[in-house]
Amino acid sequence: MSSTARTHWQITRSVWMALFLREAMARLTATRFAWFWMLLEPLAFVVFFVAIRELMGRIRVLHNVEFIPWLIIGLVSFFLFRNGITRALGAISANRGLFAYRQVKPVDPLLVRAFLEGVLQTIVLLILLAGASLFGYDVIPGDPLGAMALWLAIWLLGFGCGLVASVAAELVPEIGKIINITMFPLFILSGAMFPVQMLPHSIQAYLLYNPVLHGVELIRVSFFNSYQTLSGISLLYLGSWILAAIALGLLLHVRFSIRLRAQ
């Protein structure tokens, strides 16, 4: 009887598939309404800010685009980035028992969790956009390929920062708490829920150091051809952060691989 040895890629693919099924079950069945909350969170923000808009006198158009589609794109894009980091923080400790198998590396659950969050947030975005279209809003991207590329770029930024954050939080647990605390201020400063164009130019200059702001504004530009974004928004800047974050994260995982397995 002859047996064919599996290639490294086949082994890695099997590991990722097993981890994906494990993470998907844990993510969607953690609580009774875990799947519903993923849709409810951005929907609640949309309803809240629409209510504020009503109180302000029905501001329908914001910088040449409809307010509700503008808000949906910004919120879900930020949640894609945020979940890439926050879900990465506990990925290593939650799967440490699996590291006894030499085929499973500490980076594997991070990659799988990031992929799962990307799939889930994409579904949430499509559902919200479909709902907005039923109310008569134009949600078809002006540049579909650009929108998909920037959605991927925001996902990669969250994945790269998650790689770095996961190692830092394992080495110094307090860092994980600090990262969670900073997510809300970052949410405000990323232009996800209010237009940063309304702020003074002196403040805008500092906000441009935030790569998430570049991602959120660029994906809005790809959806809405007439959208007027900030001067200084750069795809090159966003790409530089993505490459730096992923490279640093992978280097940290290689450098501290033994400690991550043993802690």
Backbone as CSV, one residue per row, in Angstrom:
resi,resn,N_x,N_y,N_z,CA_x,CA_y,CA_z,C_x,C_y,C_z
1,MET,0.857,-1.187,0.000,0.000,0.000,0.000,0.892,1.235,0.000
2,SER,0.660,2.116,-0.938,1.467,3.334,-1.032,0.666,4.530,-0.555
3,SER,1.342,5.432,0.063,0.696,6.663,0.537,1.453,7.860,0.004
4,THR,0.720,8.876,-0.318,1.315,10.088,-0.856,1.406,11.141,0.243
5,ALA,2.609,11.633,0.491,2.807,12.654,1.519,2.198,13.965,1.065
6,ARG,1.583,14.663,1.997,0.978,15.950,1.667,2.044,17.027,1.579
7,THR,1.822,17.989,0.705,2.752,19.103,0.578,2.550,20.080,1.741
8,HIS,3.521,20.986,1.902,3.411,21.995,2.961,2.163,22.857,2.756
9,TRP,1.855,23.200,1.504,0.688,24.018,1.230,-0.601,23.289,1.605
10,GLN,-0.667,21.983,1.333,-1.858,21.214,1.676,-2.051,21.145,3.188
11,ILE,-0.957,21.000,3.898,-1.038,20.974,5.366,-1.501,22.322,5.897
12,THR,-0.898,23.400,5.383,-1.271,24.749,5.825,-2.729,25.035,5.518
13,ARG,-3.190,24.631,4.341,-4.584,24.860,3.959,-5.534,24.101,4.883
14,SER,-5.161,22.893,5.254,-5.990,22.108,6.167,-6.062,22.770,7.541
15,VAL,-4.924,23.296,8.002,-4.892,23.986,9.289,-5.790,25.218,9.250
16,TRP,-5.667,26.006,8.190,-6.485,27.213,8.079,-7.970,26.883,8.003
17,MET,-8.322,25.833,7.270,-9.735,25.465,7.159,-10.298,25.025,8.504
18,ALA,-9.535,24.231,9.245,-9.987,23.782,10.555,-10.133,24.960,11.517
19,LEU,-9.148,25.860,11.491,-9.221,27.042,12.355,-10.378,27.941,11.951
20,PHE,-10.627,28.063,10.655,-11.718,28.917,10.190,-13.059,28.390,10.689
21,LEU,-13.290,27.098,10.570,-14.545,26.522,11.042,-14.679,26.693,12.556
22,ARG,-13.573,26.528,13.267,-13.587,26.689,14.724,-13.909,28.127,15.106
23,GLU,-13.246,29.078,14.449,-13.454,30.492,14.766,-14.847,30.956,14.349
24,ALA,-15.327,30.465,13.218,-16.654,30.872,12.758,-17.733,30.414,13.730
25,MET,-17.616,29.194,14.213,-18.585,28.697,15.182,-18.519,29.491,16.477
26,ALA,-17.295,29.771,16.937,-17.143,30.535,18.172,-17.659,31.959,18.011
27,ARG,-17.400,32.558,16.840,-17.802,33.957,16.603,-19.304,34.104,16.497
28,LEU,-19.957,33.163,15.832,-21.386,33.287,15.556,-22.272,32.682,16.631
29,THR,-21.685,31.897,17.531,-22.485,31.271,18.590,-21.985,31.630,19.978
30,ALA,-21.149,32.694,20.088,-20.625,33.097,21.395,-21.765,33.472,22.339
31,THR,-22.758,34.181,21.821,-23.971,34.500,22.559,-25.171,34.194,21.671
32,ARG,-26.340,34.286,22.242,-27.538,33.917,21.497,-27.743,34.806,20.274
33,PHE,-27.370,36.098,20.386,-27.596,37.033,19.290,-26.279,37.594,18.750
34,ALA,-25.217,36.790,18.812,-23.914,37.268,18.340,-23.970,37.660,16.870
35,TRP,-24.633,36.854,16.058,-24.723,37.148,14.620,-25.547,38.399,14.373
36,PHE,-26.582,38.620,15.217,-27.452,39.780,15.034,-26.741,41.069,15.426
37,TRP,-25.872,41.007,16.443,-25.183,42.199,16.914,-24.242,42.750,15.845
38,MET,-23.674,41.893,15.024,-22.773,42.366,13.972,-23.488,43.316,13.020
39,LEU,-24.765,43.065,12.778,-25.556,43.938,11.922,-26.176,45.077,12.714
40,LEU,-26.523,44.807,13.979,-27.200,45.813,14.796,-26.277,46.982,15.145
41,GLU,-24.997,46.703,15.389,-24.082,47.769,15.812,-23.986,48.886,14.774
42,PRO,-23.613,48.605,13.526,-23.573,49.708,12.555,-24.944,50.297,12.269
43,LEU,-25.990,49.459,12.303,-27.336,49.958,12.050,-27.758,50.930,13.145
44,ALA,-27.397,50.628,14.395,-27.731,51.524,15.500,-27.033,52.870,15.350
45,PHE,-25.777,52.852,14.917,-25.062,54.109,14.687,-25.726,54.915,13.574
46,VAL,-26.131,54.243,12.507,-26.783,54.942,11.398,-28.074,55.601,11.870
47,VAL,-28.888,54.858,12.598,-30.154,55.400,13.092,-29.904,56.580,14.029
48,PHE,-28.897,56.464,14.880,-28.590,57.525,15.839,-28.198,58.819,15.128
49,PHE,-27.323,58.705,14.127,-26.870,59.919,13.454,-27.903,60.462,12.484
50,VAL,-28.771,59.607,11.977,-29.885,60.100,11.174,-30.832,60.905,12.066
51,ALA,-31.029,60.431,13.302,-31.876,61.179,14.241,-31.265,62.542,14.545
52,ILE,-29.940,62.593,14.704,-29.269,63.871,14.928,-29.442,64.776,13.712
53,ARG,-29.347,64.187,12.534,-29.547,64.954,11.309,-30.937,65.580,11.273
54,GLU,-31.933,64.815,11.726,-33.284,65.344,11.757,-33.378,66.552,12.677
55,LEU,-32.712,66.465,13.843,-32.745,67.578,14.781,-32.019,68.803,14.237
56,MET,-31.023,68.570,13.379,-30.256,69.679,12.820,-30.928,70.284,11.583
57,GLY,-32.072,69.743,11.192,-32.769,70.325,10.060,-32.639,69.533,8.779
58,ARG,-32.579,68.213,8.895,-32.551,67.323,7.730,-31.425,67.671,6.758
59,ILE,-30.193,67.513,7.218,-29.039,67.672,6.330,-28.969,66.434,5.446
60,ARG,-29.390,66.570,4.213,-29.479,65.409,3.337,-28.203,65.197,2.542
61,VAL,-27.600,66.265,2.079,-26.403,66.190,1.249,-25.211,66.706,2.030
62,LEU,-24.130,65.935,2.020,-22.925,66.283,2.770,-21.738,66.183,1.822
63,HIS,-21.154,67.347,1.509,-20.010,67.379,0.591,-20.330,66.663,-0.722
64,ASN,-21.490,67.009,-1.265,-21.940,66.532,-2.583,-22.382,65.070,-2.604
65,VAL,-22.576,64.445,-1.457,-23.050,63.056,-1.439,-24.192,62.926,-0.431
66,GLU,-24.990,61.880,-0.621,-26.073,61.598,0.317,-25.500,61.213,1.678
67,PHE,-26.141,61.702,2.736,-25.614,61.515,4.079,-25.598,60.049,4.509
68,ILE,-26.693,59.333,4.286,-26.800,57.962,4.802,-25.802,57.013,4.142
69,PRO,-25.682,56.964,2.802,-24.639,56.113,2.218,-23.234,56.534,2.667
70,TRP,-23.001,57.834,2.772,-21.709,58.338,3.263,-21.409,57.780,4.646
71,LEU,-22.429,57.782,5.512,-22.256,57.305,6.882,-22.041,55.798,6.924
72,ILE,-22.800,55.050,6.146,-22.666,53.588,6.141,-21.257,53.178,5.714
73,ILE,-20.756,53.780,4.643,-19.422,53.438,4.153,-18.371,53.715,5.215
74,GLY,-18.457,54.872,5.869,-17.470,55.225,6.879,-17.511,54.325,8.093
75,LEU,-18.717,54.045,8.592,-18.852,53.229,9.802,-18.340,51.808,9.584
76,VAL,-18.825,51.157,8.538,-18.461,49.755,8.330,-16.981,49.630,7.964
77,SER,-16.433,50.614,7.262,-15.006,50.585,6.945,-14.172,50.658,8.226
78,PHE,-14.574,51.530,9.147,-13.827,51.602,10.406,-13.993,50.326,11.216
79,PHE,-15.199,49.772,11.251,-15.411,48.533,12.003,-14.572,47.392,11.424
80,LEU,-14.377,47.390,10.115,-13.514,46.385,9.495,-12.096,46.503,10.034
81,PHE,-11.584,47.729,10.104,-10.247,47.955,10.653,-10.200,47.617,12.144
82,ARG,-11.156,48.139,12.906,-11.161,47.930,14.358,-11.222,46.459,14.727
83,ASN,-12.117,45.701,14.087,-12.252,44.287,14.421,-11.010,43.496,14.051
84,GLY,-10.285,43.961,13.026,-9.034,43.299,12.689,-8.024,43.367,13.816
85,ILE,-8.090,44.446,14.596,-7.171,44.596,15.730,-7.729,43.922,16.982
86,THR,-8.951,44.244,17.352,-9.492,43.739,18.611,-9.655,42.220,18.612
87,ARG,-10.006,41.645,17.452,-10.137,40.198,17.386,-8.780,39.511,17.411
88,ALA,-7.736,40.241,17.033,-6.386,39.669,17.046,-5.810,39.606,18.458
89,LEU,-6.297,40.464,19.353,-5.701,40.556,20.684,-5.789,39.241,21.458
90,GLY,-6.903,38.542,21.341,-7.047,37.298,22.098,-6.852,36.045,21.279
91,ALA,-6.410,36.201,20.040,-6.320,35.042,19.145,-5.263,34.047,19.603
92,ILE,-4.117,34.537,20.053,-3.026,33.635,20.432,-3.365,32.870,21.697
93,SER,-3.827,33.573,22.736,-4.143,32.902,23.993,-5.312,31.931,23.842
94,ALA,-6.284,32.279,22.989,-7.443,31.405,22.817,-7.103,30.117,22.084
95,ASN,-6.010,30.122,21.332,-5.636,28.942,20.536,-4.311,28.330,20.973
96,ARG,-3.807,28.716,22.152,-2.492,28.242,22.567,-2.442,26.725,22.698
97,GLY,-3.538,26.113,23.076,-3.548,24.656,23.193,-3.276,23.956,21.878
98,LEU,-3.589,24.633,20.764,-3.365,24.038,19.451,-1.912,24.112,19.013
99,PHE,-1.118,24.935,19.698,0.278,25.101,19.287,1.121,23.871,19.620
100,ALA,0.521,22.923,20.346,1.219,21.655,20.590,1.427,20.900,19.283
101,TYR,0.562,21.171,18.314,0.740,20.600,16.977,1.692,21.502,16.195
102,ARG,2.774,20.940,15.720,3.798,21.755,15.077,3.311,22.406,13.788
103,GLN,2.202,21.885,13.222,1.684,22.488,11.998,1.013,23.836,12.254
104,VAL,0.606,24.083,13.496,-0.118,25.311,13.833,0.859,26.337,14.392
105,LYS,0.947,27.479,13.740,1.814,28.564,14.169,0.967,29.660,14.835
106,PRO,1.574,30.487,15.702,0.801,31.568,16.340,0.166,32.530,15.359
107,VAL,0.747,32.670,14.170,0.185,33.604,13.193,-1.051,33.040,12.501
108,ASP,-1.231,31.726,12.525,-2.350,31.105,11.814,-3.716,31.564,12.330
109,PRO,-3.981,31.516,13.656,-5.302,31.985,14.112,-5.535,33.465,13.841
110,LEU,-4.460,34.253,13.804,-4.619,35.674,13.485,-5.088,35.856,12.046
111,LEU,-4.450,35.131,11.150,-4.826,35.221,9.746,-6.259,34.753,9.534
112,VAL,-6.630,33.666,10.191,-7.975,33.120,10.037,-9.017,34.071,10.617
113,ARG,-8.733,34.636,11.785,-9.688,35.575,12.390,-9.849,36.822,11.525
114,ALA,-8.745,37.301,10.981,-8.817,38.479,10.121,-9.650,38.175,8.878
115,PHE,-9.439,37.010,8.283,-10.210,36.621,7.101,-11.697,36.507,7.434
116,LEU,-11.995,35.896,8.583,-13.388,35.741,9.001,-14.050,37.098,9.195
117,GLU,-13.349,38.020,9.863,-13.912,39.356,10.073,-14.120,40.072,8.744
118,GLY,-13.195,39.877,7.806,-13.363,40.488,6.494,-14.609,39.989,5.800
119,VAL,-14.851,38.690,5.869,-16.047,38.111,5.250,-17.314,38.639,5.919
120,LEU,-17.335,38.647,7.258,-18.523,39.079,7.985,-18.836,40.551,7.751
121,GLN,-17.794,41.402,7.797,-18.028,42.834,7.594,-18.436,43.136,6.156
122,THR,-17.948,42.346,5.210,-18.376,42.515,3.822,-19.862,42.203,3.688
123,ILE,-20.314,41.140,4.337,-21.731,40.788,4.313,-22.569,41.898,4.955
124,VAL,-22.094,42.418,6.098,-22.808,43.505,6.774,-22.913,44.729,5.871
125,LEU,-21.807,45.089,5.210,-21.815,46.241,4.311,-22.820,46.055,3.179
126,LEU,-22.823,44.879,2.572,-23.741,44.617,1.461,-25.196,44.675,1.919
127,ILE,-25.482,44.165,3.116,-26.855,44.201,3.627,-27.301,45.646,3.871
128,LEU,-26.432,46.445,4.490,-26.786,47.834,4.771,-26.947,48.647,3.491
129,LEU,-26.071,48.412,2.523,-26.189,49.134,1.255,-27.457,48.723,0.508
130,ALA,-27.781,47.432,0.569,-29.015,46.965,-0.063,-30.232,47.604,0.603
131,GLY,-30.190,47.717,1.932,-31.281,48.375,2.642,-31.405,49.839,2.263
132,ALA,-30.251,50.526,2.132,-30.283,51.933,1.731,-30.832,52.105,0.321
133,SER,-30.507,51.159,-0.554,-31.006,51.251,-1.934,-32.524,51.104,-1.984
134,LEU,-33.090,50.337,-1.055,-34.541,50.188,-1.015,-35.235,51.503,-0.663
135,PHE,-34.518,52.394,0.015,-35.068,53.707,0.363,-34.726,54.757,-0.692
136,GLY,-34.204,54.310,-1.815,-33.986,55.221,-2.925,-32.618,55.854,-3.005
137,TYR,-31.674,55.413,-2.196,-30.335,55.988,-2.223,-29.482,55.280,-3.276
138,ASP,-28.624,56.047,-3.912,-27.713,55.490,-4.909,-26.478,54.952,-4.196
139,VAL,-26.324,53.643,-4.167,-25.217,53.028,-3.425,-24.263,52.279,-4.353
140,ILE,-24.447,52.429,-5.653,-23.558,51.758,-6.601,-22.239,52.538,-6.660
141,PRO,-21.098,51.882,-6.426,-19.819,52.608,-6.448,-19.536,53.214,-7.819
142,GLY,-19.040,54.451,-7.827,-18.625,55.058,-9.077,-17.423,54.360,-9.676
143,ASP,-16.579,53.810,-8.799,-15.391,53.064,-9.221,-15.406,51.717,-8.489
144,PRO,-16.093,50.719,-9.014,-16.244,49.439,-8.295,-14.918,48.763,-7.976
145,LEU,-13.997,48.724,-8.938,-12.707,48.078,-8.688,-11.913,48.836,-7.636
146,GLY,-11.970,50.164,-7.700,-11.288,50.963,-6.693,-11.876,50.753,-5.311
147,ALA,-13.206,50.646,-5.239,-13.860,50.411,-3.952,-13.438,49.070,-3.359
148,MET,-13.392,48.032,-4.188,-12.975,46.717,-3.703,-11.511,46.727,-3.266
149,ALA,-10.664,47.422,-4.023,-9.251,47.490,-3.675,-9.051,48.226,-2.356
150,LEU,-9.795,49.293,-2.140,-9.646,50.050,-0.895,-10.266,49.309,0.279
151,TRP,-11.332,48.574,0.045,-11.891,47.714,1.101,-10.843,46.684,1.533
152,LEU,-10.153,46.103,0.557,-9.076,45.165,0.857,-7.932,45.876,1.589
153,ALA,-7.630,47.116,1.193,-6.544,47.856,1.828,-6.855,48.132,3.304
154,ILE,-8.094,48.502,3.605,-8.470,48.744,5.001,-8.394,47.443,5.802
155,TRP,-8.813,46.341,5.168,-8.693,45.034,5.837,-7.227,44.706,6.116
156,LEU,-6.350,44.943,5.155,-4.925,44.663,5.334,-4.319,45.547,6.411
157,LEU,-4.772,46.801,6.492,-4.274,47.683,7.551,-4.661,47.148,8.925
158,GLY,-5.904,46.715,9.062,-6.331,46.123,10.335,-5.586,44.844,10.646
159,PHE,-5.346,44.026,9.612,-4.603,42.779,9.808,-3.175,43.060,10.240
160,GLY,-2.511,44.007,9.577,-1.136,44.334,9.931,-1.025,44.881,11.339
161,CYS,-1.911,45.816,11.687,-1.890,46.357,13.053,-2.254,45.283,14.070
162,GLY,-3.126,44.350,13.674,-3.469,43.247,14.559,-2.294,42.324,14.821
163,LEU,-1.467,42.102,13.803,-0.259,41.299,13.997,0.642,41.916,15.054
164,VAL,0.856,43.224,14.936,1.711,43.925,15.902,1.071,43.919,17.287
165,ALA,-0.220,44.243,17.342,-0.907,44.334,18.627,-0.963,42.994,19.343
166,SER,-1.113,41.899,18.601,-1.221,40.580,19.223,0.059,40.207,19.961
167,VAL,1.200,40.492,19.345,2.472,40.195,20.002,2.681,41.114,21.190
168,ALA,2.423,42.412,21.009,2.617,43.373,22.104,1.735,43.033,23.296
169,ALA,0.489,42.631,23.050,-0.427,42.314,24.142,-0.049,41.024,24.851
170,GLU,0.569,40.082,24.130,1.021,38.851,24.773,2.242,39.098,25.646
171,LEU,3.132,39.976,25.207,4.331,40.272,25.978,4.030,41.178,27.156
172,VAL,3.146,42.158,26.941,2.751,43.094,28.001,1.220,43.164,27.987
173,PRO,0.537,42.409,28.841,-0.925,42.321,28.785,-1.634,43.670,28.885
174,GLU,-1.039,44.625,29.602,-1.680,45.927,29.750,-1.857,46.652,28.415
175,ILE,-1.002,46.319,27.454,-1.102,46.977,26.142,-2.430,46.659,25.473
176,GLY,-2.915,45.447,25.666,-4.203,45.085,25.088,-5.325,45.964,25.610
177,LYS,-5.297,46.268,26.915,-6.325,47.140,27.494,-6.210,48.557,26.940
178,ILE,-4.976,49.025,26.763,-4.776,50.371,26.223,-5.303,50.455,24.793
179,ILE,-5.039,49.412,24.005,-5.507,49.401,22.613,-7.028,49.456,22.555
180,ASN,-7.698,48.694,23.407,-9.162,48.712,23.422,-9.698,50.085,23.794
181,ILE,-9.025,50.743,24.729,-9.466,52.074,25.151,-9.317,53.091,24.030
182,THR,-8.238,52.954,23.247,-7.968,53.940,22.198,-8.849,53.773,20.967
183,MET,-9.608,52.688,20.884,-10.421,52.466,19.693,-11.509,53.526,19.522
184,PHE,-12.119,53.967,20.628,-13.182,54.964,20.484,-12.645,56.330,20.065
185,PRO,-11.578,56.852,20.704,-11.017,58.106,20.176,-10.585,57.997,18.723
186,LEU,-10.028,56.849,18.342,-9.635,56.655,16.948,-10.857,56.647,16.038
187,PHE,-11.952,56.111,16.533,-13.211,56.108,15.792,-13.650,57.539,15.474
188,ILE,-13.538,58.399,16.451,-13.932,59.798,16.263,-12.989,60.509,15.310
189,LEU,-11.680,60.227,15.428,-10.675,60.949,14.653,-10.487,60.400,13.239
190,SER,-11.216,59.344,12.895,-11.056,58.737,11.574,-12.105,59.200,10.579
191,GLY,-12.961,60.124,10.975,-13.966,60.640,10.064,-15.038,59.646,9.710
192,ALA,-15.232,58.612,10.536,-16.225,57.586,10.213,-17.643,58.088,10.432
193,MET,-17.835,58.979,11.410,-19.208,59.363,11.738,-19.480,60.852,11.585
194,PHE,-18.448,61.676,11.401,-18.692,63.085,11.115,-17.606,63.584,10.174
195,PRO,-17.919,64.562,9.343,-16.947,65.028,8.344,-15.827,65.843,8.980
196,VAL,-14.618,65.378,8.826,-13.472,66.110,9.384,-13.201,67.377,8.589
197,GLN,-13.825,67.526,7.416,-13.673,68.748,6.635,-14.219,69.961,7.377
198,MET,-15.090,69.724,8.374,-15.671,70.817,9.123,-14.719,71.372,10.176
199,LEU,-13.645,70.631,10.475,-12.706,71.055,11.504,-11.737,72.099,10.950
200,PRO,-11.121,72.895,11.836,-10.137,73.887,11.380,-8.962,73.210,10.669
201,HIS,-8.359,73.912,9.731,-7.253,73.349,8.950,-6.074,72.963,9.847
202,SER,-5.868,73.686,10.939,-4.760,73.355,11.838,-4.949,71.978,12.467
203,ILE,-6.200,71.594,12.736,-6.491,70.268,13.302,-6.440,69.201,12.209
204,GLN,-6.912,69.545,11.020,-6.886,68.596,9.914,-5.466,68.132,9.607
205,ALA,-4.498,69.027,9.751,-3.104,68.670,9.467,-2.625,67.555,10.383
206,TYR,-3.083,67.548,11.631,-2.686,66.481,12.566,-3.477,65.202,12.301
207,LEU,-4.743,65.359,11.905,-5.557,64.179,11.643,-5.033,63.379,10.455
208,LEU,-4.330,64.037,9.545,-3.814,63.351,8.364,-2.712,62.355,8.693
209,TYR,-2.193,62.381,9.917,-1.225,61.355,10.325,-1.914,60.017,10.576
210,ASN,-3.226,60.023,10.689,-4.001,58.817,10.972,-4.259,58.055,9.664
211,PRO,-3.678,56.885,9.469,-3.873,56.160,8.200,-5.303,55.678,7.997
212,VAL,-6.050,55.458,9.087,-7.435,54.999,8.948,-8.280,56.079,8.277
213,LEU,-8.008,57.330,8.603,-8.714,58.435,7.957,-8.504,58.406,6.445
214,HIS,-7.275,58.116,6.019,-6.984,58.030,4.588,-7.794,56.904,3.951
215,GLY,-7.871,55.753,4.616,-8.618,54.631,4.070,-10.105,54.926,3.963
216,VAL,-10.678,55.505,5.028,-12.110,55.808,5.041,-12.461,56.831,3.968
217,GLU,-11.653,57.879,3.849,-11.946,58.920,2.864,-11.737,58.418,1.436
218,LEU,-10.716,57.610,1.227,-10.459,57.103,-0.123,-11.559,56.166,-0.603
219,ILE,-12.091,55.345,0.281,-13.152,54.439,-0.158,-14.432,55.219,-0.435
220,ARG,-14.639,56.321,0.288,-15.779,57.185,-0.018,-15.609,57.829,-1.397
221,VAL,-14.380,58.241,-1.708,-14.117,58.826,-3.025,-14.408,57.813,-4.121
222,SER,-14.066,56.543,-3.891,-14.304,55.520,-4.905,-15.791,55.225,-5.075
223,PHE,-16.577,55.435,-4.014,-18.022,55.226,-4.113,-18.725,56.425,-4.736
224,PHE,-18.290,57.628,-4.350,-18.985,58.836,-4.759,-18.030,59.717,-5.565
225,ASN,-18.251,59.783,-6.869,-17.344,60.515,-7.748,-17.287,62.002,-7.438
226,SER,-18.372,62.558,-6.925,-18.430,63.998,-6.662,-18.000,64.354,-5.244
227,TYR,-17.559,63.364,-4.476,-17.224,63.616,-3.066,-15.971,64.482,-2.946
228,GLN,-16.046,65.496,-2.099,-14.928,66.398,-1.865,-14.249,66.002,-0.556
229,THR,-13.092,65.401,-0.665,-12.381,64.943,0.525,-11.320,65.953,0.944
230,LEU,-10.592,65.606,1.977,-9.542,66.483,2.482,-8.381,66.570,1.503
231,SER,-7.745,67.712,1.460,-6.503,67.848,0.713,-5.388,67.169,1.500
232,GLY,-4.675,66.283,0.865,-3.612,65.552,1.553,-3.906,64.081,1.740
233,ILE,-5.130,63.648,1.442,-5.460,62.224,1.507,-4.667,61.488,0.431
234,SER,-3.967,60.423,0.850,-3.016,59.786,-0.063,-3.107,58.268,0.009
235,LEU,-3.220,57.647,-1.160,-3.174,56.196,-1.239,-1.772,55.682,-0.929
236,LEU,-0.750,56.438,-1.315,0.632,56.042,-1.026,0.893,55.987,0.472
237,TYR,0.362,56.955,1.200,0.534,56.970,2.661,-0.142,55.753,3.288
238,LEU,-1.365,55.457,2.835,-2.074,54.290,3.344,-1.314,53.013,3.029
239,GLY,-0.818,52.889,1.796,-0.065,51.699,1.413,1.216,51.535,2.207
240,SER,1.881,52.655,2.515,3.115,52.595,3.312,2.834,52.051,4.706
241,TRP,1.731,52.482,5.307,1.356,51.975,6.627,1.035,50.480,6.570
242,ILE,0.362,50.061,5.519,0.010,48.642,5.395,1.264,47.781,5.315
243,LEU,2.180,48.155,4.440,3.412,47.379,4.277,4.236,47.378,5.560
244,ALA,4.344,48.541,6.202,5.137,48.632,7.430,4.521,47.804,8.550
245,ALA,3.196,47.871,8.694,2.528,47.142,9.774,2.643,45.631,9.578
246,ILE,2.403,45.154,8.360,2.482,43.712,8.103,3.914,43.219,8.269
247,ALA,4.888,43.978,7.744,6.297,43.572,7.876,6.717,43.527,9.342
248,LEU,6.373,44.570,10.097,6.731,44.598,11.519,6.029,43.482,12.276
249,GLY,4.756,43.253,11.973,4.023,42.201,12.659,4.608,40.819,12.409
250,LEU,4.949,40.535,11.166,5.544,39.237,10.853,6.919,39.082,11.491
251,LEU,7.705,40.151,11.499,9.017,40.100,12.154,8.883,39.821,13.647
252,LEU,7.905,40.458,14.292,7.680,40.226,15.721,7.241,38.786,15.983
253,HIS,6.428,38.233,15.094,5.985,36.847,15.275,7.152,35.876,15.102
254,VAL,8.048,36.171,14.187,9.222,35.313,14.016,10.152,35.447,15.216
255,ARG,10.362,36.693,15.660,11.293,36.948,16.758,10.817,36.335,18.068
256,PHE,9.524,36.407,18.353,8.992,35.939,19.645,8.151,34.670,19.493
257,SER,8.401,33.899,18.458,7.606,32.704,18.206,7.622,31.735,19.393
258,ILE,8.791,31.494,19.941,8.897,30.542,21.068,8.135,31.040,22.283
259,ARG,8.274,32.327,22.599,7.569,32.895,23.764,6.073,32.887,23.556
260,LEU,5.623,33.133,22.335,4.185,33.136,22.069,3.598,31.746,22.222
261,ARG,4.356,30.729,21.885,3.881,29.353,22.059,3.853,28.939,23.521
262,ALA,4.814,29.447,24.294,5.014,28.948,25.659,4.218,29.694,26.700
263,GLN,3.898,30.971,26.460,3.243,31.762,27.509,1.856,31.239,27.826
